[in-house]
Amino acid sequence: MKMIVVDDDALIRDSLKLILEMEEDFEVAGTAANGQEALELCGRLQPDMVLMDVRMPVMDGVLGTRRIREQFPNIKIVILTTFKDEEYIKEALRHGASGYILKSQPAESIVETLRAVAKGNTVLEADVATSLAELISDRKKGSRQDFQLTEREMAVLSMIGEGLSNREIAEKLYLSEGTVRNYISVLLDKLSLRDRTQLAIFYLKRF
C-alpha cells in the first residue's frame, strides 16, 4: 500500500511515517505539508492512499480531499485530525473520504483503520460516529421489520452506526470477521446502499 502522509506539523508527519513504515504492508512514498502539495504528489507518485490532516494552510484537508478525488478517483483518502468538527466531518465524507480518525487514537488503531480502508471499507472512529448522530436532527424512528432485517442484521447495522470496526462487531457477536463482512454485504443489498458510511448514516437517521 503506497501512501502519502499530509500534515502541516513536521513532527507529526515524521512520526506517522515512522509508524507506518514499521508495517510490512505500508510504503510511505512521500509527505506533504498541505493539500496543494498532496495534490501535486498524487500526480507524481500515484499513491494508493492519502492520510490527510484537516486544518492546514494553503489548502486544507477537506478541499484537498475534493481536489484529489476529482482528479484521482481511485486514490483512497483517510482524514486524520485532532478536531471533532461537525462541518469538517460532513464535508470530508461528502467529498469522498473513506475514513475519518482522530490523532488521539493509538498507533495500532490507526494502522488497523488504514488496512480496513485498503480492503474497501469506510471506517469512522467511534467519537466521529457519535458526532454524526448529533448532526442528524430529523431522525425518523423505525423498526427492523420496516426494512425486512433479521435480528442479527439489525445488530450488525446498529454497531456500524456506533462506529465499531468489523473486528469489534465480530467480538461482540461471537462471529468471524468474514461472517460480519457477509452481513454487511447483505445489508448493503437489502437497503440499496453503496458503502459502510451510508449504512452508518442510514442507521443514525432511521433508528
C-alpha positions in Angstrom: 0.0 0.0 0.0 1.8 3.1 -1.3 0.9 6.1 0.9 1.3 9.9 1.2 1.2 11.5 4.7 -0.1 15.1 4.8 0.2 17.3 7.9 1.5 20.8 8.4 3.3 19.7 11.6 6.7 18.2 10.6 6.9 16.2 13.8 3.5 14.5 13.2 4.5 13.8 9.6 7.7 12.2 10.6 6.1 10.2 13.4 3.4 8.9 11.2 5.9 8.0 8.5 8.0 6.1 11.1 5.0 4.2 12.5 3.7 3.2 9.0 7.0 2.1 7.6 7.3 -0.3 10.5 4.5 -2.2 8.9 5.4 -4.6 6.1 2.4 -3.8 4.0 2.8 0.0 4.0 5.2 2.2 2.0 5.3 5.9 2.6 6.1 7.3 -0.8 6.1 10.9 0.2 5.0 13.6 2.7 3.3 17.0 2.3 2.6 20.0 4.4 -0.8 20.9 2.9 -3.5 19.8 0.5 -1.9 21.6 -2.5 1.4 19.7 -2.0 -0.6 16.5 -1.6 -2.4 17.0 -4.9 0.9 17.6 -6.7 2.4 14.5 -5.1 -0.6 12.4 -6.1 0.1 13.4 -9.7 3.7 12.3 -9.5 3.6 9.3 -7.2 0.2 7.8 -7.9 -0.3 6.5 -4.3 -3.0 4.1 -3.2 -4.0 6.1 -0.2 -3.5 9.6 1.4 -3.6 10.1 5.1 -4.7 13.8 5.3 -4.8 16.3 8.2 -7.7 18.7 8.2 -6.6 22.1 9.3 -3.6 23.2 7.2 -2.5 26.4 5.5 -2.7 27.0 1.7 -5.2 24.2 1.1 -7.0 22.4 4.0 -7.7 18.7 4.1 -11.3 19.0 3.0 -10.5 20.9 -0.1 -7.5 18.7 -0.7 -9.8 15.6 -0.5 -12.2 17.1 -3.0 -9.4 18.0 -5.5 -7.7 14.7 -5.2 -10.9 12.7 -5.6 -11.9 14.7 -8.6 -8.5 14.2 -10.4 -7.6 10.7 -9.0 -10.8 8.9 -8.1 -9.0 5.6 -7.3 -6.9 7.1 -4.5 -8.4 6.5 -1.1 -8.3 9.3 1.5 -8.4 9.0 5.3 -8.8 12.2 7.2 -6.7 12.4 10.4 -7.4 15.2 12.8 -7.5 16.3 16.5 -10.7 18.2 15.8 -14.1 16.7 16.1 -15.5 19.4 13.9 -19.0 18.7 12.6 -18.7 20.6 9.4 -15.4 19.0 8.5 -16.9 15.6 9.1 -19.8 16.2 6.8 -17.7 17.9 4.1 -14.9 15.3 4.1 -17.3 12.4 3.8 -19.3 14.3 1.1 -16.2 14.7 -1.0 -15.2 11.1 -0.8 -13.1 10.4 2.2 -13.0 6.7 3.0 -12.4 7.2 6.7 -12.1 9.7 9.5 -10.0 9.1 12.5 -8.6 11.1 15.4 -5.0 11.6 16.3 -5.8 10.6 19.8 -6.2 7.0 18.7 -3.4 4.6 19.5 -1.0 3.9 16.6 -2.2 0.3 16.2 -5.8 1.5 15.8 -4.7 4.0 13.1 -2.9 1.2 11.3 -6.0 -1.1 11.6 -8.2 1.6 10.2 -5.9 2.1 7.2 -5.9 -1.6 6.5 -9.7 -1.7 6.6 -9.9 1.2 4.1 -7.4 -0.6 1.9 -9.8 -3.5 1.8 -12.6 -1.2 0.6 -14.3 -0.4 3.9 -15.3 3.0 5.1 -14.3 3.5 8.7 -15.4 6.1 11.2 -13.8 6.5 14.7 -16.4 5.9 17.4 -16.4 9.6 18.6 -16.9 10.7 15.0 -19.9 8.4 14.6 -21.3 10.0 17.7 -20.8 13.4 16.2 -22.7 12.3 13.1 -25.6 11.2 15.3 -25.8 14.6 16.8 -25.8 16.2 13.3 -29.0 14.5 12.3 -31.9 16.3 13.9 -34.6 14.9 11.7 -34.2 11.2 12.6 -37.2 9.1 11.9 -37.5 6.2 14.3 -38.1 2.9 12.5 -38.0 -0.8 13.3 -36.0 -3.6 11.6 -39.3 -5.0 10.3 -39.8 -1.9 8.3 -36.8 -2.8 6.2 -37.1 -6.6 6.4 -34.0 -7.0 8.5 -33.3 -10.0 10.7 -32.4 -9.5 14.4 -28.8 -10.3 13.6 -28.6 -8.0 10.6 -30.1 -5.2 12.8 -27.4 -5.9 15.5 -24.7 -5.5 12.9 -26.3 -2.4 11.5 -26.5 -0.8 14.9 -22.9 -1.4 15.7 -21.8 0.1 12.4 -23.9 3.1 13.3 -22.0 3.2 16.6 -18.7 3.3 14.8 -17.4 -0.2 15.6 -15.0 -1.9 13.3 -15.6 -5.4 11.8 -13.3 -6.9 14.4 -15.1 -5.2 17.2 -18.5 -6.4 15.8 -17.2 -9.9 15.4 -16.0 -10.0 19.0 -19.3 -8.6 20.4 -21.5 -11.0 18.4 -19.1 -14.0 18.6 -18.8 -14.2 14.8 -15.8 -14.3 12.4 -14.8 -11.2 10.6 -15.7 -12.9 7.4 -19.3 -13.5 8.6 -19.5 -9.9 9.6 -18.5 -8.8 6.1 -21.1 -11.1 4.7 -23.8 -9.5 6.9 -22.6 -6.0 5.7 -22.9 -7.2 2.0 -26.5 -8.4 2.7 -27.3 -5.1 4.4 -26.0 -3.0 1.5 -28.0 -5.1 -0.9 -31.3 -5.0 1.2 -31.1 -1.3 1.8 -29.7 -0.3 -1.7 -26.7 1.5 -0.2 -23.2 1.9 -1.5 -20.8 1.6 1.4 -20.3 1.4 5.2 -20.6 5.2 5.7 -24.1 5.2 4.1 -25.1 2.3 6.4 -23.9 4.3 9.4 -25.8 7.4 8.3 -28.9 5.3 7.4 -28.9 3.8 11.0 -28.5 7.2 12.6 -31.3 8.7 10.6 -33.8 5.8 10.8 -33.3 4.3 14.3 
